Amino acid sequence: MAGSDRGTRWRIAAASVAGPNHVMSAVSNQDKLRVHRLDNGAMVFAVADGAGSRSRSEEGALCAVDAAVSAARHLFNGRLPANDTDWT
């Protein structure tokens, strides 16, 4: 990461709140968040909204954030794009 300050410390705050329908029907919040630091220092933030009306929505949201982090590790652990055109 050209020009980055690897000594910088990040503080991450995340929140997810069950909506009123979830509260009224006693359904837990299925949203998932995963934060992962790659070996090269880059941070990956993955967020998935669990579809609360579906029977396995929490598992689906967890699979989604795990898959996103896994894909980022595979694509970006070796190197990050040096400029905007390298992303395409």
FENSUL-V24344 format. One record per residue. N is the residue number from 1. RES is the residue in three letters. PSI is psi in degrees with one decimal (none if undefined). OMEGA is omega in radians with two decimals (none if undefined). D_FIRST is the distance of its C-alpha to the first C-alpha in Angstrom with 2 decimals. Layout:
# FENSUL-V24344
[[N RES PSI OMEGA D_FIRST] [N RES PSI OMEGA D_FIRST]]
This chain:
# FENSUL-V24344
[[1 MET 96.0 -3.11 0.00] [2 ALA 133.1 3.07 3.74] [3 GLY 4.0 -3.12 6.30] [4 SER 156.5 3.09 5.66] [5 ASP 98.7 -3.07 8.78] [6 ARG -12.7 3.11 8.91] [7 GLY -9.3 -3.12 12.62] [8 THR 134.4 3.08 12.96] [9 ARG 132.1 3.10 15.37] [10 TRP 144.4 2.97 15.81] [11 ARG 127.5 -3.08 19.33] [12 ILE 127.0 3.08 20.03] [13 ALA 130.2 -3.14 23.50] [14 ALA 146.4 3.10 24.87] [15 ALA 145.9 3.05 28.39] [16 SER 131.4 -3.06 30.51] [17 VAL 133.6 3.05 34.17] [18 ALA 135.4 3.14 36.93] [19 GLY 171.3 -3.07 38.71] [20 PRO -36.3 3.12 42.43] [21 ASN -37.8 3.09 43.53] [22 HIS -43.3 -3.12 41.74] [23 VAL -46.7 -3.10 43.40] [24 MET -34.2 -3.13 46.80] [25 SER 10.0 3.11 46.69] [26 ALA 39.2 3.09 45.23] [27 VAL 133.0 -3.13 42.21] [28 SER 164.8 3.10 39.11] [29 ASN 126.2 -3.10 35.71] [30 GLN 3.3 -3.13 33.86] [31 ASP 147.0 -3.14 30.45] [32 LYS 147.8 3.11 27.54] [33 LEU 138.6 3.03 24.04] [34 ARG 132.5 3.09 21.51] [35 VAL 132.0 -3.08 18.28] [36 HIS 133.6 3.05 16.24] [37 ARG 123.9 3.08 13.22] [38 LEU 162.7 -3.14 11.79] [39 ASP -29.1 -3.13 11.82] [40 ASN 6.1 3.08 8.08] [41 GLY -12.9 3.13 8.15] [42 ALA 149.4 3.12 7.76] [43 MET 140.1 3.06 11.17] [44 VAL 128.6 3.08 13.83] [45 PHE 119.1 3.14 16.86] [46 ALA 132.2 -3.12 19.90] [47 VAL 135.9 3.08 23.20] [48 ALA 135.4 3.09 26.52] [49 ASP 113.2 3.09 29.83] [50 GLY 131.1 3.12 32.68] [51 ALA 91.0 -2.96 35.59] [52 GLY -22.7 -3.11 38.13] [53 SER -6.5 -3.11 41.16] [54 ARG 149.6 -2.99 40.32] [55 SER -31.8 -3.09 41.51] [56 ARG 34.8 -3.05 38.28] [57 SER -36.4 3.14 35.75] [58 GLU -42.5 3.11 34.15] [59 GLU -38.9 3.11 33.62] [60 GLY -42.7 3.12 32.23] [61 ALA -40.0 3.11 29.68] [62 LEU -42.9 3.08 28.64] [63 CYS -39.7 -3.12 28.37] [64 ALA -46.3 -3.13 26.23] [65 VAL -36.9 3.09 23.56] [66 ASP -42.2 3.13 23.69] [67 ALA -39.5 3.13 23.39] [68 ALA -44.1 3.13 20.39] [69 VAL -42.0 3.12 18.48] [70 SER -43.3 3.12 19.80] [71 ALA -42.3 3.13 18.74] [72 ALA -41.2 3.10 15.12] [73 ARG -43.1 -3.13 15.19] [74 HIS -43.4 -3.06 16.82] [75 LEU -36.7 -2.92 14.69] [76 PHE -4.4 -3.10 11.07] [77 ASN -34.5 3.12 11.45] [78 GLY -43.7 3.13 11.50] [79 ARG 155.8 3.04 8.43] [80 LEU 149.4 3.06 6.75] [81 PRO 135.9 -3.08 8.38] [82 ALA -25.7 -3.11 7.35] [83 ASN 175.7 -3.06 9.95] [84 ASP -37.3 -3.10 12.68] [85 THR -23.0 3.10 15.07] [86 ASP -16.4 3.14 13.11] [87 TRP -19.7 -3.07 13.69] [88 THR none none 17.39]]
